[in-house]
Every structure is written in C-alpha cells, then in structure tokens.
Amino acid sequence: MATEKEKYPMASMGFLEAAVKISHTSPDIPAEVQLSMREHFLRRTQRMQRQTTEPASSTRHSSFKRHLPRQMQVGSLDLGDDYDVDEQPTSIGRIKPELYKQMTTENDESGNSKGGKNCGKINYSLRYDYENEMLLVKILKAFDLPAKDLCGSSDPYVKIYLLPDRKQKFQTRVHRKTLNPTFDESFQFPVPYDELPVRKLHLTVFDFDRFSRHDMIGEVILDNLFEVSDLSRETSIWKDIQYATSESVDLGEIMFSLCYLPTAGRLTLTVIKCRNLKAMDITGYSDPYVKVSLICDGRRLKKKKTTIKKNTLNPTYNEAIIFDIPPESMDQVSLHISVMDYDLVGHNEIIGVCRLGSGAEGLGRDHWNEMLAYPRKPIAHWHPLLEPKKSEKEWKARTASFDSQGSCPSPKPPSSP
C-alpha cells in the first residue's frame, strides 16, 4: 500500500482527505483535532511529492558528490528509490575541457613568440641616382634592439654591403647606450642600373665592445631591391632584424684548389687567394698568411704555411702545398686550414679556419669528395672562414668517429719538389 501511495501521490491525497471527512462526522473527535490531523497528512503528502518530482534535489546532491572525497566512491552510493531521478546536466560548476585546451594552445603560442629571439626592427630608405649610377642607401633608425651589455643596453652600429660584392662596405657611427638609435646616415654604392636585379642589400647590426669581439645582434637581407618601388624616388622601408649569432660574423673567404694523384699518393693544395678578411690591426688591415695542417686520428702529422702578405684584406698567394698520402689512408686523414694574422710582437692571431675531409661538414666534405671523384684534376672553390671555437667543436665531434678505425699509417716523407 505504501508503495502504491508513493507512485500515485494525488490518489493518496484524495484518500487522506476522505478519511478526514469520515472522522469529521464522529462526535468523539473534536473539530480542532480533525483540522490538525488534516494539516499533518497534507504536509506529509507534499514532502513525498517533492522527493519524487522536484529536480532541485538531484542538482543539490550532484554538487554535494563533487565535494566528497574520492575514497568514498560517490558513484556507488545508493540513495534509494526517492532519488532515482534523471539528472539534468547544467553548465554551472562543470569543467569544460575544450575551453582549457584552447587556452593552453593560446598560451603555448604566446610562449613560443615570447621565447623567440626578438632582435627589433630597422628603418632605412633606398633611391637610385640614374645620372650618377649610384644606389643611395640611408640608414634611418632602429627600434627595440636587444640589450647586449650588463647595464641592460647596447652600443649599436650597422654595416652595409651590396652583395655579392664584399670589397666595398660602409659602417654607421656607434650610438652609445641605446636600444632605439637614430642613425640618419647616407651611403652611396656605384652600380649600373642593369645590375640591380642581381644585387642584394645586406645590413648587419652589431653591438660595439671595446674590450672583446663585437656581438652580432642580427641581420637584414633584401633579396629584391625593387620589392617596394622602382627606386626612382626615396622609399622608406621597415624590416624585422633576423636573429644571428656572433658565429655568423663575416670573417672573409679563402679560395684554394685540391688535386690528388692516386698512383703517386700525392695531395696538392694550391692556396690561390683570400678576400674580405677581418681587419686585425689598428690600421684596419691584416698581415695574413695561410697555415695548412694534416690531421689523422686527432693528431697533427704535418704543418705547412704560405708566405705573409702585408697590410691587405685581399691577399693573392698562388702557392702550392704538397702532402704525400697513400690512397688507403685518404678516408682517415683531413686538412685543417687556418688563415692567420702575423704579429711582429706577441702571438699570431687566427682570423678564421675551415676543414676538409670525409668527416668534415658542408662544402669541406663536398670539395674533398669531388677531388677524389676526379683524380688528377685540380678542383677550386671558395670557402667561408669560420670562427675557431665553432670549428673546433664540430671537428672534435666528427674526429671521434675515426678513433675506432685505429691509427693512421704514417705519411711518406715529403718528396723533393
């Protein structure tokens, strides 16, 4: 009977009201008692209706379950038949994973942008003087440069090249302790108008340091000089400065040829010339010579060098250096080429280096393999000079792979020329 009343609350209410009416006819029960009994039955009936039909109870218990400890296993609680009500999902108090995923992605993107190297911007203008056949480059200002000094500032200046020619370069004045320098300096490159499509403008921003090597802040390369206008009138250009390390500093280039004679076991390296070497002296020049070392198993077996060329950044040598190496040892040896600046007082300084061999990187490996593929034929290439520190790290990592091959056979004594 109780179950039937719970399932049919309205029928139960009618039954109770009938009972009250019947008892109302009895003279033994006072009227106030009958009224009290009726109110009691009505309250009980309303409570039963709330427990079985009101969804607010379900929402309240759902909230309660969220705050219970996990050890209680709330999902397995038996709340009885009175609480067997379908829950209506609501957005209040609920975690939406898709929103957090989106926010995480946005934070990652912003973090990546902040984590990137911000090198600032540079403003310059271009104009071509048709009458005098001059490209006029004006360095206006830079904005938001990175701080390179301990004081939180920099001493910036700009170098300007019109590639591929590196013989002629210009440089702005150094601006002290600023991240937003105003240069306002003009420079002229003599160049025929017909050559402009194949020329590139190269701007390099440096931080001046009085007591050590200048730090490279970044660079801008304009591949197409007609990118923004026909250069008939002065055009202002803003460009982002691309990040570059001090290892990218232009140290110059060296040209040499390689020729190997397998039958004689003779390797000939002819140092032809260098160009745009880094100035190492106060005069703005250097006294360069080239030193070539034969390396095997991390040890230097032979060392030879060219003559010294005084006061020049573009020396010409045309000098041959010969090493006798058996064919079976060619895969185990390598050459270390150093361009040095001779100093009468003190130690000679290294301007830049490059490596050759099967374990070298990039052009040094390709040039070596091309020499072996075409025996008895001189193969010449230009090689960019690298800083010694970078070259040493690369070299140690690669020469370590040759240690397992055992020691190299000693090269034959050099033959008389």
Secondary structure, 3 states (H helix, E strand, C coil): CHHHHHHCHHHHHHHHHHHHHHHHCCCCCCHHHHHHHHHHHHHHHHHHHHHHHCCHHHHHHHHHHHHCCHHHCHHHCCCCHHHCCCCCCCCCCCCCHHHHHHHHHHHHHHHHHHHCCCCCEEEEEEEEECCCCEEEEEEEEEECCCCCCCCCCCCEEEEEEEECEEEEEEECCCCCCCCCCEEEEEEEEECCHHHHHHCEEEEEEEECCCCCCCEEEEEEEECCCCCCCCCCCCEEEEEECEECCHHHCCCCEEEEEEEEECCCCEEEEEEEEEECCCCCCCCCCCCEEEEEEEEECCEEEEEEECCCCCCCCCCEEEEEEEEECCHHHCCCEEEEEEEEECCCCCCCEEEEEEEEECCCCCHHHHHHHHHHHCCCCCEEEEEECECHHHHHHHHHHHHHHHHHHCCCCCCCCCCCC
